[in-house]
Amino acid sequence: MHGHEGLTGRRGPGHGERFLFSVALVAVSLLWITQDMATWATAVCALGAAAGVAGACYFGWRYIRARGHSH
């Protein structure tokens, strides 16, 4: 059932879309980290930026590899 498309016929987000979501997470986290916030909120923004960078590297690599194998 992992590959089941459901009633809409739409698949889940691909590696390229997940890469863009990760880049957006980095951008938003870095914008919020510039605000004057509590220490815990700044730490959460830093963690969000780090997770976004890790996701962008991972999904970017997977996207490049998938595109290379499709030709």
N, CA, C and O atoms as a Tripos MOL2 file, in Angstrom:
@<TRIPOS>MOLECULE
protein
  284   283    71     0     0
PROTEIN
NO_CHARGES

@<TRIPOS>ATOM
      1 N           0.8210   -1.1850    0.0000 N.3       1 MET1
      2 CA          0.0000    0.0000    0.0000 C.3       1 MET1
      3 C           0.8680    1.2540    0.0000 C.2       1 MET1
      4 O           0.3500    2.3680   -0.0750 O.2       1 MET1
      5 N           2.1760    1.0800    0.0830 N.am      2 HIS2
      6 CA          3.0830    2.2170    0.0980 C.3       2 HIS2
      7 C           2.9650    3.0390   -1.1930 C.2       2 HIS2
      8 O           3.0220    4.2670   -1.1490 O.2       2 HIS2
      9 N           2.8030    2.3840   -2.3160 N.am      3 GLY3
     10 CA          2.7120    3.0860   -3.5840 C.3       3 GLY3
     11 C           1.3010    3.4640   -3.9760 C.2       3 GLY3
     12 O           1.0870    3.9550   -5.0840 O.2       3 GLY3
     13 N           0.3320    3.2520   -3.1010 N.am      4 HIS4
     14 CA         -1.0600    3.5600   -3.4080 C.3       4 HIS4
     15 C          -1.2480    5.0610   -3.5370 C.2       4 HIS4
     16 O          -0.8290    5.8220   -2.6650 O.2       4 HIS4
     17 N          -1.8730    5.4870   -4.6190 N.am      5 GLU5
     18 CA         -2.0350    6.9110   -4.8960 C.3       5 GLU5
     19 C          -3.2640    7.5240   -4.2570 C.2       5 GLU5
     20 O          -3.3910    8.7490   -4.2390 O.2       5 GLU5
     21 N          -4.1640    6.7280   -3.7390 N.am      6 GLY6
     22 CA         -5.3440    7.2790   -3.0960 C.3       6 GLY6
     23 C          -6.3870    7.7310   -4.0980 C.2       6 GLY6
     24 O          -6.3040    7.4090   -5.2830 O.2       6 GLY6
     25 N          -7.3480    8.4630   -3.6300 N.am      7 LEU7
     26 CA         -8.4590    8.8990   -4.4800 C.3       7 LEU7
     27 C          -8.0860   10.0380   -5.4140 C.2       7 LEU7
     28 O          -8.6950   10.1950   -6.4720 O.2       7 LEU7
     29 N          -7.0990   10.8290   -5.0380 N.am      8 THR8
     30 CA         -6.7460   11.9890   -5.8590 C.3       8 THR8
     31 C          -5.8530   11.6230   -7.0290 C.2       8 THR8
     32 O          -5.7870   12.3730   -8.0030 O.2       8 THR8
     33 N          -5.1570   10.4840   -6.9630 N.am      9 GLY9
     34 CA         -4.2390   10.1080   -8.0250 C.3       9 GLY9
     35 C          -2.9340   10.8500   -7.9670 C.2       9 GLY9
     36 O          -2.1160   10.7280   -8.8780 O.2       9 GLY9
     37 N          -2.7160   11.6170   -6.9200 N.am     10 ARG10
     38 CA         -1.4800   12.3970   -6.7810 C.3      10 ARG10
     39 C          -0.4790   11.6400   -5.9230 C.2      10 ARG10
     40 O          -0.8270   11.0900   -4.8780 O.2      10 ARG10
     41 N           0.7510   11.6210   -6.3710 N.am     11 ARG11
     42 CA          1.8190   11.0060   -5.5980 C.3      11 ARG11
     43 C           2.3040   11.9810   -4.5230 C.2      11 ARG11
     44 O           1.9120   13.1480   -4.5220 O.2      11 ARG11
     45 N           3.1260   11.5230   -3.6420 N.am     12 GLY12
     46 CA          3.6990   12.3830   -2.6060 C.3      12 GLY12
     47 C           4.7480   13.3120   -3.1980 C.2      12 GLY12
     48 O           5.0930   13.1920   -4.3740 O.2      12 GLY12
     49 N           5.2560   14.2390   -2.3880 N.am     13 PRO13
     50 CA          6.2790   15.1600   -2.9020 C.3      13 PRO13
     51 C           7.5490   14.4090   -3.2790 C.2      13 PRO13
     52 O           7.9840   13.5010   -2.5700 O.2      13 PRO13
     53 N           8.1290   14.7960   -4.3870 N.am     14 GLY14
     54 CA          9.3650   14.1780   -4.8490 C.3      14 GLY14
     55 C          10.5770   14.8020   -4.1820 C.2      14 GLY14
     56 O          10.4560   15.6790   -3.3260 O.2      14 GLY14
     57 N          11.7480   14.3320   -4.5910 N.am     15 HIS15
     58 CA         12.9880   14.8330   -3.9880 C.3      15 HIS15
     59 C          13.2040   16.3120   -4.2920 C.2      15 HIS15
     60 O          13.7090   17.0520   -3.4470 O.2      15 HIS15
     61 N          12.8270   16.7440   -5.4870 N.am     16 GLY16
     62 CA         12.9850   18.1560   -5.8380 C.3      16 GLY16
     63 C          12.1080   19.0570   -4.9920 C.2      16 GLY16
     64 O          12.5430   20.1230   -4.5570 O.2      16 GLY16
     65 N          10.8730   18.6340   -4.7580 N.am     17 GLU17
     66 CA          9.9660   19.4230   -3.9240 C.3      17 GLU17
     67 C          10.4390   19.4450   -2.4740 C.2      17 GLU17
     68 O          10.3730   20.4800   -1.8110 O.2      17 GLU17
     69 N          10.9070   18.3200   -1.9920 N.am     18 ARG18
     70 CA         11.4140   18.2680   -0.6150 C.3      18 ARG18
     71 C          12.6680   19.1110   -0.4630 C.2      18 ARG18
     72 O          12.8870   19.7040    0.5930 O.2      18 ARG18
     73 N          13.5020   19.1750   -1.5090 N.am     19 PHE19
     74 CA         14.6670   20.0460   -1.4910 C.3      19 PHE19
     75 C          14.2340   21.5020   -1.3430 C.2      19 PHE19
     76 O          14.8060   22.2500   -0.5500 O.2      19 PHE19
     77 N          13.2220   21.8980   -2.1090 N.am     20 LEU20
     78 CA         12.7440   23.2840   -2.0330 C.3      20 LEU20
     79 C          12.1260   23.5890   -0.6680 C.2      20 LEU20
     80 O          12.3040   24.6890   -0.1450 O.2      20 LEU20
     81 N          11.4000   22.6260   -0.0840 N.am     21 PHE21
     82 CA         10.8620   22.8160    1.2650 C.3      21 PHE21
     83 C          11.9940   23.0070    2.2710 C.2      21 PHE21
     84 O          11.8860   23.8330    3.1780 O.2      21 PHE21
     85 N          13.0660   22.2570    2.1160 N.am     22 SER22
     86 CA         14.2080   22.3740    3.0260 C.3      22 SER22
     87 C          14.8690   23.7400    2.8990 C.2      22 SER22
     88 O          15.2430   24.3470    3.9020 O.2      22 SER22
     89 N          15.0120   24.2200    1.6800 N.am     23 VAL23
     90 CA         15.5960   25.5450    1.4670 C.3      23 VAL23
     91 C          14.7000   26.6180    2.0850 C.2      23 VAL23
     92 O          15.1920   27.5790    2.6750 O.2      23 VAL23
     93 N          13.3880   26.4500    1.9500 N.am     24 ALA24
     94 CA         12.4570   27.3990    2.5560 C.3      24 ALA24
     95 C          12.5710   27.3700    4.0820 C.2      24 ALA24
     96 O          12.5000   28.4180    4.7240 O.2      24 ALA24
     97 N          12.7460   26.1920    4.6630 N.am     25 LEU25
     98 CA         12.9200   26.0890    6.1140 C.3      25 LEU25
     99 C          14.1700   26.8220    6.5670 C.2      25 LEU25
    100 O          14.1560   27.4960    7.5970 O.2      25 LEU25
    101 N          15.2470   26.6990    5.8090 N.am     26 VAL26
    102 CA         16.4780   27.4310    6.1300 C.3      26 VAL26
    103 C          16.2270   28.9330    6.0750 C.2      26 VAL26
    104 O          16.6260   29.6650    6.9810 O.2      26 VAL26
    105 N          15.5680   29.3950    5.0160 N.am     27 ALA27
    106 CA         15.3280   30.8310    4.8530 C.3      27 ALA27
    107 C          14.4710   31.3770    5.9830 C.2      27 ALA27
    108 O          14.8000   32.4100    6.5660 O.2      27 ALA27
    109 N          13.3840   30.7000    6.2950 N.am     28 VAL28
    110 CA         12.4900   31.1790    7.3530 C.3      28 VAL28
    111 C          13.1860   31.1440    8.7090 C.2      28 VAL28
    112 O          13.0480   32.0760    9.5020 O.2      28 VAL28
    113 N          13.9270   30.0840    8.9770 N.am     29 SER29
    114 CA         14.6330   29.9860   10.2600 C.3      29 SER29
    115 C          15.6600   31.0980   10.4050 C.2      29 SER29
    116 O          15.7880   31.6950   11.4740 O.2      29 SER29
    117 N          16.3880   31.3760    9.3360 N.am     30 LEU30
    118 CA         17.3960   32.4320    9.4200 C.3      30 LEU30
    119 C          16.7630   33.8130    9.5350 C.2      30 LEU30
    120 O          17.3270   34.7010   10.1730 O.2      30 LEU30
    121 N          15.5980   34.0010    8.9230 N.am     31 LEU31
    122 CA         14.9070   35.2820    9.0930 C.3      31 LEU31
    123 C          14.4210   35.4630   10.5270 C.2      31 LEU31
    124 O          14.5440   36.5480   11.0930 O.2      31 LEU31
    125 N          13.8660   34.3980   11.1170 N.am     32 TRP32
    126 CA         13.3730   34.4910   12.4880 C.3      32 TRP32
    127 C          14.4990   34.6320   13.4970 C.2      32 TRP32
    128 O          14.3170   35.2560   14.5420 O.2      32 TRP32
    129 N          15.6670   34.0560   13.1990 N.am     33 ILE33
    130 CA         16.7740   34.1100   14.1580 C.3      33 ILE33
    131 C          17.2930   35.5410   14.3260 C.2      33 ILE33
    132 O          17.9640   35.8420   15.3140 O.2      33 ILE33
    133 N          16.9870   36.4270   13.3660 N.am     34 THR34
    134 CA         17.4280   37.8190   13.4650 C.3      34 THR34
    135 C          16.5600   38.6270   14.4280 C.2      34 THR34
    136 O          16.9260   39.7410   14.8020 O.2      34 THR34
    137 N          15.4070   38.0730   14.8360 N.am     35 GLN35
    138 CA         14.5120   38.7850   15.7480 C.3      35 GLN35
    139 C          15.0140   38.6710   17.1890 C.2      35 GLN35
    140 O          15.7290   37.7320   17.5390 O.2      35 GLN35
    141 N          14.6320   39.6300   18.0030 N.am     36 ASP36
    142 CA         14.9840   39.6090   19.4210 C.3      36 ASP36
    143 C          13.9960   38.6900   20.1410 C.2      36 ASP36
    144 O          12.8540   39.0700   20.4020 O.2      36 ASP36
    145 N          14.4550   37.4660   20.4610 N.am     37 MET37
    146 CA         13.5840   36.4630   21.0690 C.3      37 MET37
    147 C          14.2700   35.8680   22.2910 C.2      37 MET37
    148 O          15.4250   36.1650   22.5920 O.2      37 MET37
    149 N          13.5230   35.0240   22.9780 N.am     38 ALA38
    150 CA         14.0850   34.3030   24.1110 C.3      38 ALA38
    151 C          15.1580   33.3290   23.6100 C.2      38 ALA38
    152 O          15.1870   32.9670   22.4330 O.2      38 ALA38
    153 N          16.0170   32.9230   24.5090 N.am     39 THR39
    154 CA         17.1220   32.0340   24.1490 C.3      39 THR39
    155 C          16.6210   30.7150   23.5760 C.2      39 THR39
    156 O          17.1910   30.1960   22.6160 O.2      39 THR39
    157 N          15.5470   30.1660   24.1680 N.am     40 TRP40
    158 CA         15.0480   28.8800   23.6790 C.3      40 TRP40
    159 C          14.4950   29.0090   22.2610 C.2      40 TRP40
    160 O          14.6260   28.0850   21.4590 O.2      40 TRP40
    161 N          13.8750   30.1570   21.9460 N.am     41 ALA41
    162 CA         13.3250   30.3590   20.6100 C.3      41 ALA41
    163 C          14.4480   30.5160   19.5770 C.2      41 ALA41
    164 O          14.3310   30.0330   18.4510 O.2      41 ALA41
    165 N          15.5180   31.1850   19.9600 N.am     42 THR42
    166 CA         16.6750   31.3130   19.0740 C.3      42 THR42
    167 C          17.2910   29.9460   18.8160 C.2      42 THR42
    168 O          17.7130   29.6520   17.6970 O.2      42 THR42
    169 N          17.3440   29.1030   19.8560 N.am     43 ALA43
    170 CA         17.8810   27.7520   19.7000 C.3      43 ALA43
    171 C          17.0010   26.9150   18.7580 C.2      43 ALA43
    172 O          17.5130   26.1400   17.9510 O.2      43 ALA43
    173 N          15.6830   27.0770   18.8670 N.am     44 VAL44
    174 CA         14.7790   26.3500   17.9700 C.3      44 VAL44
    175 C          14.9910   26.8040   16.5270 C.2      44 VAL44
    176 O          14.9700   25.9790   15.6140 O.2      44 VAL44
    177 N          15.1910   28.0920   16.3120 N.am     45 CYS45
    178 CA         15.4560   28.5960   14.9660 C.3      45 CYS45
    179 C          16.7770   28.0520   14.4230 C.2      45 CYS45
    180 O          16.8700   27.7070   13.2450 O.2      45 CYS45
    181 N          17.7890   27.9760   15.2720 N.am     46 ALA46
    182 CA         19.0730   27.4160   14.8450 C.3      46 ALA46
    183 C          18.9280   25.9380   14.4880 C.2      46 ALA46
    184 O          19.5070   25.4720   13.5070 O.2      46 ALA46
    185 N          18.1560   25.2060   15.2840 N.am     47 LEU47
    186 CA         17.9080   23.7980   14.9660 C.3      47 LEU47
    187 C          17.1320   23.6530   13.6590 C.2      47 LEU47
    188 O          17.4080   22.7490   12.8700 O.2      47 LEU47
    189 N          16.1710   24.5340   13.4290 N.am     48 GLY48
    190 CA         15.4170   24.5120   12.1830 C.3      48 GLY48
    191 C          16.3050   24.7840   10.9770 C.2      48 GLY48
    192 O          16.1710   24.1390    9.9370 O.2      48 GLY48
    193 N          17.2110   25.7430   11.1230 N.am     49 ALA49
    194 CA         18.1370   26.0460   10.0300 C.3      49 ALA49
    195 C          19.0690   24.8660    9.7700 C.2      49 ALA49
    196 O          19.3310   24.5210    8.6180 O.2      49 ALA49
    197 N          19.5680   24.2500   10.8390 N.am     50 ALA50
    198 CA         20.4530   23.0910   10.6790 C.3      50 ALA50
    199 C          19.7150   21.9190   10.0330 C.2      50 ALA50
    200 O          20.2640   21.2420    9.1630 O.2      50 ALA50
    201 N          18.4800   21.6820   10.4530 N.am     51 ALA51
    202 CA         17.6890   20.6020    9.8600 C.3      51 ALA51
    203 C          17.3980   20.9040    8.3920 C.2      51 ALA51
    204 O          17.4110   19.9970    7.5600 O.2      51 ALA51
    205 N          17.1400   22.1530    8.0720 N.am     52 GLY52
    206 CA         16.9010   22.5360    6.6850 C.3      52 GLY52
    207 C          18.1240   22.3320    5.8050 C.2      52 GLY52
    208 O          18.0040   21.8710    4.6700 O.2      52 GLY52
    209 N          19.2930   22.6700    6.3210 N.am     53 VAL53
    210 CA         20.5310   22.4580    5.5680 C.3      53 VAL53
    211 C          20.7700   20.9660    5.3490 C.2      53 VAL53
    212 O          21.1350   20.5430    4.2530 O.2      53 VAL53
    213 N          20.5610   20.1770    6.3950 N.am     54 ALA54
    214 CA         20.7360   18.7260    6.2650 C.3      54 ALA54
    215 C          19.7500   18.1580    5.2520 C.2      54 ALA54
    216 O          20.1180   17.3300    4.4190 O.2      54 ALA54
    217 N          18.4930   18.6050    5.3220 N.am     55 GLY55
    218 CA         17.4870   18.1390    4.3720 C.3      55 GLY55
    219 C          17.7940   18.5690    2.9520 C.2      55 GLY55
    220 O          17.6010   17.7970    2.0130 O.2      55 GLY55
    221 N          18.2690   19.7880    2.7860 N.am     56 ALA56
    222 CA         18.6000   20.2740    1.4480 C.3      56 ALA56
    223 C          19.7530   19.4640    0.8530 C.2      56 ALA56
    224 O          19.7310   19.1330   -0.3320 O.2      56 ALA56
    225 N          20.7430   19.1480    1.6580 N.am     57 CYS57
    226 CA         21.8570   18.3260    1.1700 C.3      57 CYS57
    227 C          21.3740   16.9330    0.8020 C.2      57 CYS57
    228 O          21.7070   16.4170   -0.2650 O.2      57 CYS57
    229 N          20.5930   16.3260    1.6810 N.am     58 TYR58
    230 CA         20.1190   14.9570    1.4500 C.3      58 TYR58
    231 C          19.2020   14.8690    0.2350 C.2      58 TYR58
    232 O          19.4270   14.0510   -0.6570 O.2      58 TYR58
    233 N          18.1680   15.7110    0.1980 N.am     59 PHE59
    234 CA         17.2120   15.6320   -0.8950 C.3      59 PHE59
    235 C          17.7930   16.1770   -2.2000 C.2      59 PHE59
    236 O          17.4110   15.7250   -3.2790 O.2      59 PHE59
    237 N          18.7010   17.1290   -2.1170 N.am     60 GLY60
    238 CA         19.3770   17.5980   -3.3240 C.3      60 GLY60
    239 C          20.2220   16.4940   -3.9460 C.2      60 GLY60
    240 O          20.2250   16.3110   -5.1630 O.2      60 GLY60
    241 N          20.9400   15.7620   -3.0980 N.am     61 TRP61
    242 CA         21.7520   14.6460   -3.5760 C.3      61 TRP61
    243 C          20.8640   13.5580   -4.1760 C.2      61 TRP61
    244 O          21.1690   13.0230   -5.2420 O.2      61 TRP61
    245 N          19.7640   13.2310   -3.4920 N.am     62 ARG62
    246 CA         18.8460   12.2060   -3.9910 C.3      62 ARG62
    247 C          18.2240   12.6530   -5.3230 C.2      62 ARG62
    248 O          18.0470   11.8310   -6.2220 O.2      62 ARG62
    249 N          17.8950   13.9300   -5.4580 N.am     63 TYR63
    250 CA         17.3140   14.4490   -6.6910 C.3      63 TYR63
    251 C          18.3130   14.3300   -7.8450 C.2      63 TYR63
    252 O          17.9600   13.8920   -8.9400 O.2      63 TYR63
    253 N          19.5430   14.7170   -7.5910 N.am     64 ILE64
    254 CA         20.5760   14.6350   -8.6270 C.3      64 ILE64
    255 C          20.7970   13.1850   -9.0490 C.2      64 ILE64
    256 O          20.9020   12.8900  -10.2390 O.2      64 ILE64
    257 N          20.8680   12.2880   -8.0780 N.am     65 ARG65
    258 CA         21.0720   10.8710   -8.3970 C.3      65 ARG65
    259 C          19.8900   10.2970   -9.1590 C.2      65 ARG65
    260 O          20.0820    9.5120  -10.0880 O.2      65 ARG65
    261 N          18.6630   10.6720   -8.7850 N.am     66 ALA66
    262 CA         17.4740   10.1590   -9.4760 C.3      66 ALA66
    263 C          17.4300   10.6780  -10.9070 C.2      66 ALA66
    264 O          17.0440    9.9430  -11.8160 O.2      66 ALA66
    265 N          17.8170   11.9200  -11.1200 N.am     67 ARG67
    266 CA         17.8230   12.4770  -12.4690 C.3      67 ARG67
    267 C          18.8970   11.8210  -13.3220 C.2      67 ARG67
    268 O          18.6990   11.6100  -14.5180 O.2      67 ARG67
    269 N          20.0350   11.4980  -12.7140 N.am     68 GLY68
    270 CA         21.1200   10.8550  -13.4410 C.3      68 GLY68
    271 C          20.7800    9.4410  -13.8750 C.2      68 GLY68
    272 O          21.2110    8.9910  -14.9360 O.2      68 GLY68
    273 N          20.0000    8.7330  -13.0500 N.am     69 HIS69
    274 CA         19.6370    7.3550  -13.3680 C.3      69 HIS69
    275 C          18.4540    7.2650  -14.3190 C.2      69 HIS69
    276 O          18.1900    6.2010  -14.8780 O.2      69 HIS69
    277 N          17.7370    8.3690  -14.5100 N.am     70 SER70
    278 CA         16.5450    8.3100  -15.3580 C.3      70 SER70
    279 C          16.8980    8.4080  -16.8420 C.2      70 SER70
    280 O          16.0610    8.1080  -17.6930 O.2      70 SER70
    281 N          18.1100    8.8200  -17.1610 N.am     71 HIS71
    282 CA         18.4700    8.9580  -18.5790 C.3      71 HIS71
    283 C          19.2480    7.7760  -19.0520 C.2      71 HIS71
    284 O          19.6360    7.7190  -20.2190 O.2      71 HIS71
@<TRIPOS>BOND
     1     1     2 1
     2     2     3 1
     3     3     4 2
     4     3     5 am
     5     5     6 1
     6     6     7 1
     7     7     8 2
     8     7     9 am
     9     9    10 1
    10    10    11 1
    11    11    12 2
    12    11    13 am
    13    13    14 1
    14    14    15 1
    15    15    16 2
    16    15    17 am
    17    17    18 1
    18    18    19 1
    19    19    20 2
    20    19    21 am
    21    21    22 1
    22    22    23 1
    23    23    24 2
    24    23    25 am
    25    25    26 1
    26    26    27 1
    27    27    28 2
    28    27    29 am
    29    29    30 1
    30    30    31 1
    31    31    32 2
    32    31    33 am
    33    33    34 1
    34    34    35 1
    35    35    36 2
    36    35    37 am
    37    37    38 1
    38    38    39 1
    39    39    40 2
    40    39    41 am
    41    41    42 1
    42    42    43 1
    43    43    44 2
    44    43    45 am
    45    45    46 1
    46    46    47 1
    47    47    48 2
    48    47    49 am
    49    49    50 1
    50    50    51 1
    51    51    52 2
    52    51    53 am
    53    53    54 1
    54    54    55 1
    55    55    56 2
    56    55    57 am
    57    57    58 1
    58    58    59 1
    59    59    60 2
    60    59    61 am
    61    61    62 1
    62    62    63 1
    63    63    64 2
    64    63    65 am
    65    65    66 1
    66    66    67 1
    67    67    68 2
    68    67    69 am
    69    69    70 1
    70    70    71 1
    71    71    72 2
    72    71    73 am
    73    73    74 1
    74    74    75 1
    75    75    76 2
    76    75    77 am
    77    77    78 1
    78    78    79 1
    79    79    80 2
    80    79    81 am
    81    81    82 1
    82    82    83 1
    83    83    84 2
    84    83    85 am
    85    85    86 1
    86    86    87 1
    87    87    88 2
    88    87    89 am
    89    89    90 1
    90    90    91 1
    91    91    92 2
    92    91    93 am
    93    93    94 1
    94    94    95 1
    95    95    96 2
    96    95    97 am
    97    97    98 1
    98    98    99 1
    99    99   100 2
   100    99   101 am
   101   101   102 1
   102   102   103 1
   103   103   104 2
   104   103   105 am
   105   105   106 1
   106   106   107 1
   107   107   108 2
   108   107   109 am
   109   109   110 1
   110   110   111 1
   111   111   112 2
   112   111   113 am
   113   113   114 1
   114   114   115 1
   115   115   116 2
   116   115   117 am
   117   117   118 1
   118   118   119 1
   119   119   120 2
   120   119   121 am
   121   121   122 1
   122   122   123 1
   123   123   124 2
   124   123   125 am
   125   125   126 1
   126   126   127 1
   127   127   128 2
   128   127   129 am
   129   129   130 1
   130   130   131 1
   131   131   132 2
   132   131   133 am
   133   133   134 1
   134   134   135 1
   135   135   136 2
   136   135   137 am
   137   137   138 1
   138   138   139 1
   139   139   140 2
   140   139   141 am
   141   141   142 1
   142   142   143 1
   143   143   144 2
   144   143   145 am
   145   145   146 1
   146   146   147 1
   147   147   148 2
   148   147   149 am
   149   149   150 1
   150   150   151 1
   151   151   152 2
   152   151   153 am
   153   153   154 1
   154   154   155 1
   155   155   156 2
   156   155   157 am
   157   157   158 1
   158   158   159 1
   159   159   160 2
   160   159   161 am
   161   161   162 1
   162   162   163 1
   163   163   164 2
   164   163   165 am
   165   165   166 1
   166   166   167 1
   167   167   168 2
   168   167   169 am
   169   169   170 1
   170   170   171 1
   171   171   172 2
   172   171   173 am
   173   173   174 1
   174   174   175 1
   175   175   176 2
   176   175   177 am
   177   177   178 1
   178   178   179 1
   179   179   180 2
   180   179   181 am
   181   181   182 1
   182   182   183 1
   183   183   184 2
   184   183   185 am
   185   185   186 1
   186   186   187 1
   187   187   188 2
   188   187   189 am
   189   189   190 1
   190   190   191 1
   191   191   192 2
   192   191   193 am
   193   193   194 1
   194   194   195 1
   195   195   196 2
   196   195   197 am
   197   197   198 1
   198   198   199 1
   199   199   200 2
   200   199   201 am
   201   201   202 1
   202   202   203 1
   203   203   204 2
   204   203   205 am
   205   205   206 1
   206   206   207 1
   207   207   208 2
   208   207   209 am
   209   209   210 1
   210   210   211 1
   211   211   212 2
   212   211   213 am
   213   213   214 1
   214   214   215 1
   215   215   216 2
   216   215   217 am
   217   217   218 1
   218   218   219 1
   219   219   220 2
   220   219   221 am
   221   221   222 1
   222   222   223 1
   223   223   224 2
   224   223   225 am
   225   225   226 1
   226   226   227 1
   227   227   228 2
   228   227   229 am
   229   229   230 1
   230   230   231 1
   231   231   232 2
   232   231   233 am
   233   233   234 1
   234   234   235 1
   235   235   236 2
   236   235   237 am
   237   237   238 1
   238   238   239 1
   239   239   240 2
   240   239   241 am
   241   241   242 1
   242   242   243 1
   243   243   244 2
   244   243   245 am
   245   245   246 1
   246   246   247 1
   247   247   248 2
   248   247   249 am
   249   249   250 1
   250   250   251 1
   251   251   252 2
   252   251   253 am
   253   253   254 1
   254   254   255 1
   255   255   256 2
   256   255   257 am
   257   257   258 1
   258   258   259 1
   259   259   260 2
   260   259   261 am
   261   261   262 1
   262   262   263 1
   263   263   264 2
   264   263   265 am
   265   265   266 1
   266   266   267 1
   267   267   268 2
   268   267   269 am
   269   269   270 1
   270   270   271 1
   271   271   272 2
   272   271   273 am
   273   273   274 1
   274   274   275 1
   275   275   276 2
   276   275   277 am
   277   277   278 1
   278   278   279 1
   279   279   280 2
   280   279   281 am
   281   281   282 1
   282   282   283 1
   283   283   284 2
@<TRIPOS>SUBSTRUCTURE
     1 MET1         2 RESIDUE 1 A MET
     2 HIS2         6 RESIDUE 1 A HIS
     3 GLY3        10 RESIDUE 1 A GLY
     4 HIS4        14 RESIDUE 1 A HIS
     5 GLU5        18 RESIDUE 1 A GLU
     6 GLY6        22 RESIDUE 1 A GLY
     7 LEU7        26 RESIDUE 1 A LEU
     8 THR8        30 RESIDUE 1 A THR
     9 GLY9        34 RESIDUE 1 A GLY
    10 ARG10       38 RESIDUE 1 A ARG
    11 ARG11       42 RESIDUE 1 A ARG
    12 GLY12       46 RESIDUE 1 A GLY
    13 PRO13       50 RESIDUE 1 A PRO
    14 GLY14       54 RESIDUE 1 A GLY
    15 HIS15       58 RESIDUE 1 A HIS
    16 GLY16       62 RESIDUE 1 A GLY
    17 GLU17       66 RESIDUE 1 A GLU
    18 ARG18       70 RESIDUE 1 A ARG
    19 PHE19       74 RESIDUE 1 A PHE
    20 LEU20       78 RESIDUE 1 A LEU
    21 PHE21       82 RESIDUE 1 A PHE
    22 SER22       86 RESIDUE 1 A SER
    23 VAL23       90 RESIDUE 1 A VAL
    24 ALA24       94 RESIDUE 1 A ALA
    25 LEU25       98 RESIDUE 1 A LEU
    26 VAL26      102 RESIDUE 1 A VAL
    27 ALA27      106 RESIDUE 1 A ALA
    28 VAL28      110 RESIDUE 1 A VAL
    29 SER29      114 RESIDUE 1 A SER
    30 LEU30      118 RESIDUE 1 A LEU
    31 LEU31      122 RESIDUE 1 A LEU
    32 TRP32      126 RESIDUE 1 A TRP
    33 ILE33      130 RESIDUE 1 A ILE
    34 THR34      134 RESIDUE 1 A THR
    35 GLN35      138 RESIDUE 1 A GLN
    36 ASP36      142 RESIDUE 1 A ASP
    37 MET37      146 RESIDUE 1 A MET
    38 ALA38      150 RESIDUE 1 A ALA
    39 THR39      154 RESIDUE 1 A THR
    40 TRP40      158 RESIDUE 1 A TRP
    41 ALA41      162 RESIDUE 1 A ALA
    42 THR42      166 RESIDUE 1 A THR
    43 ALA43      170 RESIDUE 1 A ALA
    44 VAL44      174 RESIDUE 1 A VAL
    45 CYS45      178 RESIDUE 1 A CYS
    46 ALA46      182 RESIDUE 1 A ALA
    47 LEU47      186 RESIDUE 1 A LEU
    48 GLY48      190 RESIDUE 1 A GLY
    49 ALA49      194 RESIDUE 1 A ALA
    50 ALA50      198 RESIDUE 1 A ALA
    51 ALA51      202 RESIDUE 1 A ALA
    52 GLY52      206 RESIDUE 1 A GLY
    53 VAL53      210 RESIDUE 1 A VAL
    54 ALA54      214 RESIDUE 1 A ALA
    55 GLY55      218 RESIDUE 1 A GLY
    56 ALA56      222 RESIDUE 1 A ALA
    57 CYS57      226 RESIDUE 1 A CYS
    58 TYR58      230 RESIDUE 1 A TYR
    59 PHE59      234 RESIDUE 1 A PHE
    60 GLY60      238 RESIDUE 1 A GLY
    61 TRP61      242 RESIDUE 1 A TRP
    62 ARG62      246 RESIDUE 1 A ARG
    63 TYR63      250 RESIDUE 1 A TYR
    64 ILE64      254 RESIDUE 1 A ILE
    65 ARG65      258 RESIDUE 1 A ARG
    66 ALA66      262 RESIDUE 1 A ALA
    67 ARG67      266 RESIDUE 1 A ARG
    68 GLY68      270 RESIDUE 1 A GLY
    69 HIS69      274 RESIDUE 1 A HIS
    70 SER70      278 RESIDUE 1 A SER
    71 HIS71      282 RESIDUE 1 A HIS
